[in-house]
């Protein structure tokens, strides 16, 4: 989100006009989060609508928590993309670093003791919630880690972008 604009120098105009570097990070994150929220809401309503239409049953256990968990994981990924694009200069470096970090999170799921703390579990445990194999309470540690990681990623992105250019 940032690395291409830093490499091309297009952010320089806004920054020389007095826009703070923290405002740039927060504005980019806010817009990306709003787009993510709109896309997820549209997808969820569409899927729910055709589920009710085709199967006639509109009751899905823990649907709201599953959607919130998936939204929260997306918010974390967006914050990490901002962080990685503030760390690595270049057009695709931030996305590559984000992909490597997500791969590392997937590999952490190999250790059963780490699954309950892993943010990936918020995006991958929805079927267990729907079918009753996983409880909502078992995902609370992952929610906490994801919130802390999101805030830390945003804070670190603002700090590092404050030193850039």
VMD Tcl script that draws the C-alpha trace (Angstrom):
set ca {
  {0.00 0.00 0.00}
  {2.86 2.35 0.71}
  {5.92 0.89 -0.94}
  {4.91 1.76 -4.49}
  {4.04 5.34 -3.55}
  {7.30 5.70 -1.63}
  {9.29 4.31 -4.57}
  {7.57 6.59 -7.10}
  {7.63 9.63 -4.79}
  {3.90 10.34 -5.09}
  {3.48 10.69 -1.33}
  {6.09 13.42 -1.25}
  {3.64 16.02 -2.57}
  {1.11 15.36 0.19}
  {3.75 15.26 2.89}
  {5.30 18.57 1.80}
  {1.84 20.18 1.97}
  {1.70 19.44 5.69}
  {-0.08 16.10 5.87}
  {1.36 14.15 8.77}
  {2.87 10.74 8.16}
  {0.63 9.21 10.82}
  {-2.42 10.60 9.01}
  {-1.28 8.91 5.80}
  {-1.01 5.52 7.52}
  {-4.31 5.88 9.36}
  {-6.15 7.14 6.26}
  {-4.87 4.28 4.13}
  {-5.78 1.77 6.82}
  {-9.23 3.26 7.36}
  {-10.10 3.20 3.66}
  {-8.77 -0.35 3.24}
  {-10.72 -1.47 6.33}
  {-13.91 0.13 5.05}
  {-13.49 -1.61 1.69}
  {-12.80 -4.92 3.46}
  {-15.89 -4.45 5.64}
  {-18.11 -3.63 2.65}
  {-16.81 -6.58 0.63}
  {-17.21 -9.03 3.52}
  {-20.69 -7.75 4.32}
  {-21.80 -8.07 0.71}
  {-20.34 -11.57 0.43}
  {-21.88 -12.70 3.73}
  {-25.32 -11.34 2.87}
  {-25.19 -12.94 -0.58}
  {-24.12 -16.31 0.82}
  {-26.72 -16.13 3.59}
  {-29.42 -15.16 1.09}
  {-28.80 -18.05 -1.23}
  {-28.44 -20.45 1.71}
  {-31.89 -19.48 2.95}
  {-33.29 -19.58 -0.59}
  {-31.85 -23.00 -1.45}
  {-32.07 -24.76 1.89}
  {-34.78 -22.85 3.71}
  {-32.89 -22.79 7.01}
  {-31.63 -19.39 8.13}
  {-30.31 -20.50 11.51}
  {-26.53 -20.93 11.55}
  {-24.89 -21.33 14.95}
  {-22.19 -18.75 15.77}
  {-22.44 -17.07 12.36}
  {-21.88 -13.57 13.74}
  {-18.78 -14.59 15.72}
  {-17.37 -16.40 12.68}
  {-17.86 -13.29 10.55}
  {-16.34 -11.02 13.18}
  {-13.36 -13.34 13.53}
  {-12.82 -13.42 9.77}
  {-13.18 -9.61 9.63}
  {-10.66 -9.25 12.44}
  {-8.18 -11.50 10.64}
  {-8.61 -9.33 7.53}
  {-8.01 -6.20 9.61}
  {-4.77 -7.77 10.87}
  {-3.64 -8.64 7.34}
  {-4.32 -5.08 6.17}
  {-2.31 -3.65 9.07}
  {0.53 -6.07 8.34}
  {0.52 -5.10 4.66}
  {0.95 -1.48 5.72}
  {3.76 -2.45 8.08}
  {5.56 -4.57 5.52}
  {5.28 -1.89 2.84}
  {6.76 0.62 5.29}
  {9.63 -1.78 6.01}
  {10.47 -2.89 2.47}
  {10.88 -0.37 -0.31}
  {9.74 -1.42 -3.76}
  {6.56 -2.28 -5.58}
  {5.98 -5.84 -4.39}
  {8.29 -6.23 -1.41}
  {5.54 -5.55 1.11}
  {3.23 -8.14 -0.41}
  {6.00 -10.72 -0.50}
  {6.82 -10.10 3.17}
  {3.12 -10.39 4.03}
  {2.86 -13.68 2.12}
  {5.91 -15.03 3.98}
  {4.40 -13.97 7.33}
  {1.08 -15.65 6.49}
  {2.93 -18.80 5.46}
  {4.75 -18.72 8.82}
  {1.39 -18.42 10.61}
  {0.08 -21.39 8.65}
  {3.14 -23.41 9.63}
  {2.56 -22.54 13.29}
  {-0.65 -24.53 13.09}
  {1.50 -27.67 12.92}
  {2.06 -27.31 16.67}
  {-1.29 -28.10 18.35}
  {-0.46 -25.97 21.39}
  {-0.16 -22.84 19.21}
  {-3.38 -23.23 17.24}
  {-5.54 -21.51 19.85}
  {-3.23 -18.44 19.78}
  {-2.81 -18.23 16.02}
  {-4.69 -15.45 14.15}
  {-5.12 -17.84 11.21}
  {-7.55 -19.86 13.34}
  {-10.02 -16.95 13.17}
  {-10.18 -17.39 9.41}
  {-10.06 -21.18 9.31}
  {-12.24 -22.37 12.21}
  {-15.63 -21.23 11.01}
  {-16.84 -24.70 10.00}
  {-15.93 -26.01 13.45}
  {-18.03 -23.22 14.95}
  {-20.98 -23.98 12.68}
  {-20.87 -27.72 13.33}
  {-20.22 -27.44 17.07}
  {-16.71 -28.91 17.10}
  {-15.18 -25.65 18.33}
  {-16.53 -23.33 20.99}
  {-16.50 -19.55 20.73}
  {-14.52 -19.35 23.97}
  {-11.70 -21.46 22.50}
  {-11.03 -18.71 19.96}
  {-10.71 -15.88 22.50}
  {-6.89 -16.24 22.77}
  {-6.61 -15.88 18.98}
  {-8.85 -12.81 19.11}
  {-6.59 -11.23 21.74}
  {-3.40 -12.01 19.81}
  {-4.94 -10.69 16.60}
  {-6.05 -7.40 18.18}
  {-2.61 -6.87 19.76}
  {-0.84 -7.78 16.51}
  {-3.06 -5.41 14.52}
  {-2.45 -2.46 16.86}
  {1.27 -3.26 17.03}
  {1.51 -3.49 13.24}
  {-0.20 -0.13 12.81}
  {1.92 1.50 15.50}
  {5.14 0.11 14.07}
  {4.09 1.13 10.55}
  {3.51 4.70 11.76}
  {6.85 4.72 13.56}
  {8.79 3.34 10.59}
  {7.00 5.50 8.04}
  {7.84 8.51 10.21}
  {11.51 7.74 9.59}
  {11.12 7.02 5.85}
  {11.57 9.23 2.80}
}
mol new
graphics top color blue
foreach p $ca { graphics top sphere $p radius 0.5 }
foreach p [lrange $ca 0 end-1] q [lrange $ca 1 end] { graphics top cylinder $p $q radius 0.2 }
display resetview
